[in-house]
C-alpha cells in the first residue's frame, strides 16, 4: 500500500488549506511588486516628461521674442515657470513675455489637446487677478506645442490664442495672417 493511501480527509483539507494560504501570500507579494513597479514607472515617466517639457519650453522661448515681434508685439523680457499663489490657489505659467504695456502668457505642451486649451483659458481668465503687477497691461494668451491632437491648434486659434508650433530647432506662430488675438 502506498503511503498516500493512508491520508485522512482531514489531512487532505489541511494540505489544501496550506496550499491556499501559500497562493494568497504569493498573490499578495505580486500585488505589492505591481504597486512598487507602478510607482517607479510613474516616477520615471514624470522625470522624462518634465525634462521633455523643459526642452520644448527652451526651444519656444529662444524664438519667442522674434516671432512675437513679427506680430507687432515688442518683447523686452521673458520669464519661464512663473509660479505663485493667490488666495490659496497655486498657479504656474510656462513662459511670460512682456514689455511695458503688453504681456503674452504661453502654455507649452509636447502634445496639445483640446482639454489643455480649456484649462489654459481658465488660467487666463484669472491672470490679471493672480499676477496683479500685469493688471494694467494688455494680456494675450498663447499655446506652444510639438504636435497637436484632435484639431487642438484650430480650436486654440478660434478661442483667440496665439498658436506656436515648435519644430526641430525653431518655433513659429501658425495663426492666419489676419488673426486678431483675444485680450484677457
C-alpha positions as CSV (number, residue, x, y, z in Angstrom):
1,X,0.0,0.0,0.0
2,X,1.3,3.4,-0.9
3,X,1.8,6.0,1.9
4,X,-0.7,8.5,0.5
5,X,-3.4,5.8,0.6
6,X,-3.4,6.3,4.4
7,X,-4.1,10.1,4.3
8,X,-7.2,11.1,6.1
9,X,-9.8,13.5,4.8
10,X,-8.8,16.0,7.5
11,X,-5.1,15.8,6.4
12,X,-6.2,16.5,2.7
13,X,-8.2,19.5,3.9
14,X,-5.2,20.7,5.9
15,X,-2.9,20.4,2.8
16,X,-5.4,22.3,0.6
17,X,-5.7,25.0,3.3
18,X,-1.9,25.3,3.4
19,X,-1.7,25.4,-0.4
20,X,-4.4,28.1,-0.5
21,X,-2.6,30.1,2.2
22,X,0.6,29.9,0.1
23,X,-1.3,31.1,-3.0
24,X,-2.7,34.0,-1.1
25,X,0.7,35.0,0.2
26,X,2.2,34.8,-3.4
27,X,-0.7,36.8,-4.7
28,X,-0.1,39.5,-2.0
29,X,3.6,39.6,-3.0
30,X,2.7,40.0,-6.7
31,X,0.3,42.9,-5.8
32,X,3.0,44.6,-3.7
33,X,5.5,44.2,-6.5
34,X,3.0,45.6,-9.0
35,X,2.4,48.7,-6.8
36,X,6.2,49.2,-6.5
37,X,6.7,48.9,-10.2
38,X,3.7,51.3,-10.9
39,X,5.2,53.8,-8.5
40,X,8.7,53.6,-10.1
41,X,7.2,53.8,-13.6
42,X,5.3,56.9,-12.7
43,X,8.4,58.5,-11.2
44,X,10.4,57.8,-14.3
45,X,7.6,59.0,-16.6
46,X,7.3,62.2,-14.6
47,X,11.0,62.8,-14.8
48,X,11.1,62.1,-18.6
49,X,8.0,64.3,-19.3
50,X,9.2,67.2,-17.2
51,X,12.6,67.2,-18.9
52,X,11.0,66.9,-22.3
53,X,8.7,69.8,-21.4
54,X,11.6,72.0,-20.3
55,X,13.4,71.3,-23.6
56,X,10.3,72.4,-25.5
57,X,10.0,75.5,-23.3
58,X,13.6,76.4,-24.1
59,X,13.0,75.9,-27.8
60,X,9.9,78.2,-27.8
61,X,11.5,80.8,-25.5
62,X,14.5,81.0,-27.8
63,X,12.3,82.2,-30.7
64,X,9.6,83.9,-28.8
65,X,10.9,87.5,-28.9
66,X,11.4,87.2,-32.7
67,X,8.1,85.6,-33.5
68,X,6.1,88.0,-31.4
69,X,7.9,91.0,-32.9
70,X,6.7,89.7,-36.3
71,X,3.2,90.0,-35.0
72,X,3.8,93.6,-33.8
73,X,4.5,92.8,-30.1
74,X,7.8,94.1,-29.0
75,X,9.2,92.0,-26.2
76,X,11.6,93.4,-23.6
77,X,11.8,90.4,-21.3
78,X,10.8,86.8,-20.9
79,X,10.4,84.7,-17.8
80,X,10.0,80.9,-17.5
81,X,8.0,79.0,-15.0
82,X,6.3,81.9,-13.3
83,X,4.7,80.5,-10.2
84,X,2.7,81.9,-7.4
85,X,-0.3,81.6,-5.2
86,X,-3.4,83.7,-4.9
87,X,-5.9,83.1,-2.0
88,X,-4.5,79.6,-1.5
89,X,-4.7,78.6,-5.2
90,X,-1.4,77.9,-6.8
91,X,-0.7,78.8,-10.4
92,X,2.1,78.5,-12.9
93,X,2.7,80.0,-16.3
94,X,5.3,78.3,-18.5
95,X,6.6,81.5,-20.2
96,X,5.6,85.1,-19.9
97,X,6.8,87.6,-22.5
98,X,6.3,91.3,-21.7
99,X,7.1,94.9,-22.5
100,X,5.8,98.0,-20.7
101,X,2.2,97.6,-21.9
102,X,1.7,94.1,-23.3
103,X,2.0,90.6,-21.8
104,X,1.8,87.2,-23.6
105,X,1.4,84.2,-21.3
106,X,2.4,81.0,-23.1
107,X,1.4,77.4,-22.2
108,X,3.8,74.9,-23.6
109,X,2.8,71.2,-24.3
110,X,4.6,68.5,-26.1
111,X,1.2,67.3,-27.4
112,X,-1.5,69.9,-27.3
113,X,-5.0,68.5,-26.7
114,X,-8.4,70.3,-26.5
115,X,-8.6,69.8,-22.7
116,X,-5.3,71.8,-22.4
117,X,-6.9,74.7,-24.2
118,X,-9.9,74.8,-21.8
119,X,-7.6,74.5,-18.8
120,X,-5.3,77.3,-20.1
121,X,-8.3,79.6,-20.9
122,X,-9.5,79.1,-17.3
123,X,-6.0,80.2,-16.1
124,X,-6.0,83.2,-18.4
125,X,-9.4,84.3,-17.1
126,X,-7.6,84.7,-13.7
127,X,-4.3,86.0,-15.0
128,X,-4.7,89.7,-14.0
129,X,-6.0,88.7,-10.6
130,X,-3.2,86.2,-9.9
131,X,-0.4,88.3,-11.4
132,X,-1.6,91.7,-10.2
133,X,1.5,93.5,-11.5
134,X,0.2,92.9,-15.0
135,X,-3.4,94.0,-14.3
136,X,-3.0,97.3,-16.2
137,X,-1.4,95.6,-19.2
138,X,-3.0,94.2,-22.4
139,X,-2.7,90.5,-21.9
140,X,-2.7,87.8,-24.6
141,X,-2.5,84.0,-24.4
142,X,-0.6,81.6,-26.5
143,X,-0.2,77.8,-26.7
144,X,3.0,76.2,-28.0
145,X,3.5,72.6,-28.9
146,X,5.4,70.0,-30.9
147,X,2.3,68.2,-32.1
148,X,-1.5,68.7,-31.7
149,X,-4.3,66.2,-31.3
150,X,-8.0,66.4,-32.4
151,X,-7.7,69.8,-34.1
152,X,-6.5,71.5,-30.9
153,X,-4.4,74.1,-32.8
154,X,-7.5,75.3,-34.7
155,X,-9.5,75.3,-31.5
156,X,-6.8,77.5,-29.9
157,X,-6.9,80.0,-32.7
158,X,-10.7,80.1,-32.6
159,X,-10.5,80.9,-28.9
160,X,-8.2,83.8,-29.6
161,X,-4.9,82.3,-28.6
162,X,-1.6,82.7,-30.5
163,X,-0.7,79.2,-31.8
164,X,3.1,78.5,-31.8
165,X,4.4,75.3,-33.3
166,X,7.9,74.2,-32.2
167,X,9.7,72.3,-35.0
168,X,13.2,70.9,-34.9
169,X,15.3,73.9,-33.9
170,X,12.8,76.8,-34.0
171,X,9.3,77.9,-33.3
172,X,6.8,79.8,-35.4
173,X,3.4,81.4,-34.9
174,X,1.0,79.5,-37.2
175,X,-2.1,81.6,-36.9
176,X,-3.6,83.1,-40.0
177,X,-2.1,86.4,-41.1
178,X,-5.2,88.3,-40.3
179,X,-5.6,86.7,-36.8
180,X,-6.5,89.1,-34.0
181,X,-5.7,87.8,-30.5
182,X,-8.2,87.9,-27.7
183,X,-7.4,90.3,-24.9
184,X,-7.7,88.9,-21.4
